[in-house]
Amino acid sequence: MAGGWARDDAVNDQIEASIQDELKRLKARGGPQGESRTHCAECEEPIPEPRRAAIPGVKLCIDCQQERDSRFQSRGGINRRGSKDSQLK
């Protein structure tokens, strides 16, 4: 149920568009490129051969990659809803 001038399924369309935008951004980012390192770029521990074979261009060991992935990354988003509060700021 939408209010005002919006269609009934407008909110679902906005959510779907946000999901599709994020998927496009992740696909465009791609993964590691080039030759894999034999030792981690951060801690110098050996990177296991199965990891190097599975992820071409890998630069970090599993522990360092998990630690990097767990860090908070702030990035600006688009407010598709256009709420009154966001318009007043």
Backbone as CSV, one residue per row, in Angstrom:
resi,resn,N_x,N_y,N_z,CA_x,CA_y,CA_z,C_x,C_y,C_z
1,MET,0.840,-1.173,0.000,0.000,0.000,0.000,0.884,1.234,0.000
2,ALA,0.814,2.003,-1.023,1.567,3.249,-1.124,0.608,4.412,-0.916
3,GLY,1.140,5.526,-0.531,0.300,6.695,-0.317,0.636,7.781,-1.313
4,GLY,-0.219,8.773,-1.366,0.045,9.911,-2.247,-0.090,9.525,-3.704
5,TRP,0.901,9.938,-4.511,0.859,9.726,-5.949,1.513,8.423,-6.382
6,ALA,2.082,7.681,-5.467,2.823,6.464,-5.811,1.885,5.295,-6.104
7,ARG,2.367,4.390,-6.968,1.620,3.164,-7.243,1.634,2.282,-6.003
8,ASP,0.803,1.262,-5.979,0.721,0.369,-4.834,2.017,-0.401,-4.590
9,ASP,2.761,-0.755,-5.637,3.985,-1.544,-5.460,5.256,-0.699,-5.607
10,ALA,5.145,0.604,-5.429,6.288,1.498,-5.624,7.418,1.227,-4.636
11,VAL,7.092,0.916,-3.393,8.127,0.661,-2.385,8.914,-0.591,-2.757
12,ASN,8.224,-1.630,-3.185,8.912,-2.862,-3.603,9.811,-2.606,-4.808
13,ASP,9.367,-1.774,-5.723,10.199,-1.421,-6.880,11.462,-0.678,-6.445
14,GLN,11.342,0.196,-5.462,12.501,0.929,-4.955,13.492,-0.014,-4.294
15,ILE,12.979,-0.964,-3.515,13.853,-1.939,-2.856,14.564,-2.784,-3.908
16,GLU,13.827,-3.248,-4.889,14.410,-4.070,-5.956,15.472,-3.291,-6.733
17,ALA,15.207,-2.012,-7.012,16.184,-1.194,-7.722,17.454,-1.010,-6.898
18,SER,17.317,-0.844,-5.588,18.490,-0.713,-4.719,19.318,-1.987,-4.717
19,ILE,18.662,-3.130,-4.678,19.359,-4.419,-4.706,20.097,-4.587,-6.026
20,GLN,19.452,-4.276,-7.124,20.081,-4.414,-8.440,21.285,-3.473,-8.575
21,ASP,21.166,-2.249,-8.052,22.294,-1.312,-8.093,23.490,-1.861,-7.326
22,GLU,23.241,-2.436,-6.155,24.322,-2.986,-5.343,24.968,-4.184,-6.033
23,LEU,24.169,-5.047,-6.640,24.717,-6.192,-7.366,25.581,-5.740,-8.544
24,LYS,25.147,-4.729,-9.271,25.939,-4.193,-10.376,27.259,-3.633,-9.880
25,ARG,27.221,-2.929,-8.734,28.435,-2.351,-8.168,29.418,-3.447,-7.774
26,LEU,28.911,-4.519,-7.167,29.790,-5.614,-6.751,30.383,-6.351,-7.951
27,LYS,29.582,-6.563,-8.986,30.089,-7.237,-10.178,31.133,-6.383,-10.891
28,ALA,30.916,-5.068,-10.932,31.862,-4.174,-11.602,33.184,-4.102,-10.849
29,ARG,33.119,-4.265,-9.540,34.335,-4.206,-8.731,35.281,-5.341,-9.059
30,GLY,34.733,-6.497,-9.387,35.563,-7.637,-9.765,36.371,-8.177,-8.603
31,GLY,37.244,-9.092,-8.909,38.066,-9.710,-7.891,39.526,-9.444,-8.138
32,PRO,40.363,-10.171,-7.435,41.801,-9.997,-7.621,42.219,-10.306,-9.058
33,GLN,43.216,-9.590,-9.544,43.720,-9.790,-10.900,45.211,-10.080,-10.835
34,GLY,45.718,-10.720,-11.854,47.152,-10.945,-11.957,47.593,-12.235,-11.288
35,GLU,48.871,-12.291,-11.002,49.467,-13.490,-10.436,49.291,-13.500,-8.917
36,SER,48.981,-14.675,-8.374,48.832,-14.812,-6.931,50.182,-14.724,-6.239
37,ARG,50.158,-14.196,-5.037,51.374,-14.151,-4.228,51.523,-15.474,-3.482
38,THR,52.736,-15.842,-3.169,52.971,-17.058,-2.387,52.900,-16.770,-0.893
39,HIS,53.121,-15.498,-0.514,53.056,-15.095,0.884,52.148,-13.870,1.009
40,CYS,51.476,-13.756,2.130,50.524,-12.675,2.389,51.204,-11.305,2.305
41,ALA,50.517,-10.348,1.698,51.052,-8.996,1.545,51.092,-8.236,2.868
42,GLU,50.311,-8.677,3.858,50.274,-7.962,5.131,51.094,-8.636,6.221
43,CYS,50.959,-9.966,6.376,51.621,-10.634,7.498,52.765,-11.555,7.067
44,GLU,52.970,-11.716,5.766,54.044,-12.544,5.204,53.914,-14.039,5.492
45,GLU,52.732,-14.483,5.965,52.498,-15.914,6.143,52.290,-16.550,4.771
46,PRO,52.668,-17.826,4.603,52.449,-18.489,3.308,50.953,-18.609,2.988
47,ILE,50.624,-18.393,1.729,49.245,-18.579,1.266,49.150,-19.996,0.712
48,PRO,48.226,-20.814,1.226,48.123,-22.205,0.768,47.839,-22.308,-0.738
49,GLU,48.408,-23.325,-1.353,48.241,-23.540,-2.796,46.766,-23.660,-3.196
50,PRO,45.911,-24.375,-2.436,44.490,-24.443,-2.843,43.826,-23.063,-2.902
51,ARG,44.195,-22.162,-2.005,43.630,-20.799,-2.037,44.117,-20.050,-3.267
52,ARG,45.398,-20.190,-3.583,45.942,-19.513,-4.770,45.315,-20.052,-6.045
53,ALA,45.010,-21.348,-6.066,44.385,-21.946,-7.253,42.918,-21.526,-7.373
54,ALA,42.240,-21.386,-6.232,40.812,-21.051,-6.245,40.553,-19.589,-6.570
55,ILE,41.473,-18.708,-6.147,41.286,-17.269,-6.340,42.506,-16.710,-7.063
56,PRO,42.452,-16.612,-8.379,43.591,-16.054,-9.117,43.878,-14.620,-8.684
57,GLY,45.132,-14.324,-8.443,45.525,-12.972,-8.056,45.390,-12.679,-6.575
58,VAL,45.215,-13.713,-5.763,45.038,-13.495,-4.323,46.311,-12.901,-3.715
59,LYS,46.137,-11.938,-2.820,47.271,-11.239,-2.208,47.346,-11.436,-0.695
60,LEU,46.236,-11.855,-0.079,46.177,-11.956,1.376,45.860,-13.381,1.820
61,CYS,46.374,-13.744,3.011,46.011,-15.036,3.599,44.563,-14.957,4.087
62,ILE,44.012,-16.073,4.481,42.604,-16.118,4.900,42.361,-15.224,6.107
63,ASP,43.238,-15.276,7.108,43.044,-14.476,8.318,43.055,-12.979,8.014
64,CYS,44.015,-12.534,7.234,44.091,-11.108,6.894,42.898,-10.683,6.035
65,GLN,42.454,-11.537,5.137,41.299,-11.207,4.297,40.034,-11.110,5.138
66,GLN,39.853,-12.037,6.086,38.681,-11.980,6.952,38.690,-10.718,7.811
67,GLU,39.856,-10.342,8.302,39.959,-9.130,9.118,39.640,-7.898,8.276
68,ARG,40.111,-7.865,7.049,39.834,-6.734,6.162,38.349,-6.682,5.799
69,ASP,37.743,-7.849,5.549,36.325,-7.879,5.190,35.423,-7.455,6.341
70,SER,35.876,-7.661,7.574,35.041,-7.334,8.728,35.060,-5.848,9.074
71,ARG,35.986,-5.083,8.509,36.043,-3.646,8.775,34.832,-2.943,8.174
72,PHE,34.336,-1.951,8.881,33.191,-1.177,8.387,33.636,-0.278,7.243
73,GLN,32.861,-0.288,6.168,33.162,0.564,5.021,31.967,1.474,4.773
74,SER,32.154,2.739,5.053,31.084,3.696,4.848,31.105,4.168,3.400
75,ARG,29.944,4.189,2.786,29.835,4.724,1.435,28.473,5.375,1.300
76,GLY,28.399,6.374,0.483,27.154,7.106,0.298,26.153,6.302,-0.506
77,GLY,24.924,6.412,-0.138,23.866,5.722,-0.864,22.884,6.720,-1.441
78,ILE,21.909,6.198,-2.115,20.886,7.033,-2.724,19.603,6.830,-1.942
79,ASN,19.002,7.912,-1.513,17.724,7.828,-0.826,16.629,7.837,-1.882
80,ARG,16.174,6.647,-2.261,15.162,6.541,-3.311,13.774,6.929,-2.810
81,ARG,13.562,6.862,-1.523,12.235,7.150,-1.007,11.927,8.639,-1.022
82,GLY,12.945,9.469,-0.848,12.707,10.902,-0.863,11.792,11.343,0.264
83,SER,12.033,10.846,1.476,11.172,11.185,2.602,11.253,12.676,2.897
84,LYS,10.261,13.167,3.596,10.231,14.592,3.941,11.433,14.970,4.778
85,ASP,11.831,14.085,5.713,12.989,14.384,6.555,14.250,14.555,5.720
86,SER,14.465,13.689,4.724,15.686,13.786,3.924,15.662,15.021,3.031
87,GLN,14.498,15.486,2.660,14.405,16.673,1.817,14.647,17.947,2.611
88,LEU,14.422,17.904,3.921,14.596,19.076,4.755,16.045,19.291,5.167
89,LYS,16.861,18.252,5.069,18.257,18.352,5.518,19.120,19.040,4.505
